[in-house]
């Protein structure tokens, strides 16, 4: 059976696309799938450092697409997690070094070898976005509960629809305490505004920064709430579509709890 | 304790403002209409309906909503009708 090609995109930068790609990829691999993640952010690569593989890059996605190396030579094996592989972006090539045709051909080859091909899309809606999206069967749009990110997500969702892809939404960096106070859009608000199906809700978590510092995946950290949430996204993509989407809960202090009860009355 | 009372009295929630602003912004982005165009549209609709019915011009509301088909927008015009103009047209 041929593998699925899924693009992770957002429009706006800095909302957690790369973190999401690395962790969904790791989750799918832990579940026993053969997974390759591709960094398509030519010139500004980061997926390699998030995964702790920055010292092992020889060839890149541009080399593989342009035939400067065999595809196998550009694929880096993650030694910490079995079945997880990375094709890094090039740091020196021009942003327009790739074409949709080249990326489609690469993905057609990869899907014969892997169960999942995850594409980490660059921010923006220019050439890099077009290259990343053209090869994908499915799409996950990442946004945070902020006005700027939701507006850009809406734009990207529209562009995906026009390409015949029905995307799913991952809401990242939810702060449950702020949602409870009414100072952050709830996931229901976001879903209502964007009218799109959810694939996961991920809370704000200090562990994200710590794991990125160390170059290790969150999903293997038992005490990480974000890691748990990303793992559930991976499970849902992996066919457990009835796995409930958990709404992040905060750690309310004793006094906050009393205040909350009083306000309800 | 002061903080607690401040929380109690706080009615305006910033997320409601965010949601309203977003809904309007996304609509304008998508349809590429501005406030001026909507005002013109409002004026024209009032004019057309007034030819057939007696209406309260200030009570007419124009609203964009999500249609049943997810990615489509629907224009909803709401106006109380005060009376028919049939008689005056016949006269």
Interface residues (C-beta under 8 A of the other chain):
Chain A: X146 X147 X150 X151 X154 X155 X158 X161 X179 X181 X182 X183 X184 X185 X186 X189 X192 X193 X195 X255 X259 X262 X263
Chain B: X4 X7 X8 X13 X14 X15 X16 X18 X19 X21 X22 X23 X25 X26 X29 X30 X66 X70 X71
